[in-house]
Amino acid sequence: MPHKTAKPAAKATVAKPAAAKPVLAKAPAAKPVAPKAPVAAAPAKAPVAAAKPVVKAAAPAPKVEEKKVVTQRQGFKANEFVVYPAHGVGQILAIEEQEIAGAKLELFVINFIKDKMTLRVPTAKVANVGMRKLSEPALVKKALETLKGRARVKRTMWSRRAQEYEAKINSGDIVAIAEVVRDLYRSESQPEQSYSERQLYEAALDRLSREIAVVQHSTETEAVKEIEGQLAKSPRRNAKAEAADGEGEADAEGDSDETDGDGTTVADEAA
């Protein structure tokens, strides 16, 4: 048999030089780092406000002079009772200064308690408006004596007489006011007053009693009783004479008295 040829010897394998692996330099082992203390968070900043407009410093306010307390002007004092012709007796609460239309005015502040009204009167105008002090006791006595006289009534139309009565009431003259009370007074034995007569009588009686009460330091009720006591002393006419005079007055006043019904209660005019 043919000899089997020997298998060729294994080829010498030449070891291929292994590709050099890149040698990585080992990083030095990290040193253990000590844990740092926690850092406190910075506080949040407050929101920045919008820039305010720059305001110029205001000029210093002028010094305000202290008002002097005035207690007397034109002969009138604070807390004094006075007579204001159009409203009667009132009390001066104060004397104050006000600026009106750029002008400074001194004013009397007058309170009318019964009317619940306060009036301011320029101190320079008191003479023009007729404001006066309370009547002296002697003048009050004269007014009371006037009430005892005989009623004096002019034989004219009622409308004209009513105007005269109103003028006397608003004059501020205590004696003139007493004359109105005397002339318009009606006793129980006399005919009743008309509405317009009664209104004027009560207005005059109110003005007179309020002033007498303040002067005599009494109440208005006491003053009214004193006035009515004086009126009761006045000479009254008998009913027959009153009726006759009433007819004459009605003829004299004509249609005006027929409208108001004021011509039947008129006393004789004293000489």
Secondary structure, DSSP 8 states (H G I E B T S, - for coil): ---------------------------------------------------------------------B-EETTEETT-EEEETTTEEEEEEEEEEEEETTEEEEEEEEEETTTTEEEEEEGGGHHHHT-EE---HHHHHHHHHHTTS-----SS-HHHHHHHHHHHHTT--HHHHHHHHHHH---TTS----HHHHHHHHHHHHHHHHHHHHHHT--HHHHHHHHHHHHHTS----HHHHHHHHHHHHHHHTHHHHHH--TTS------
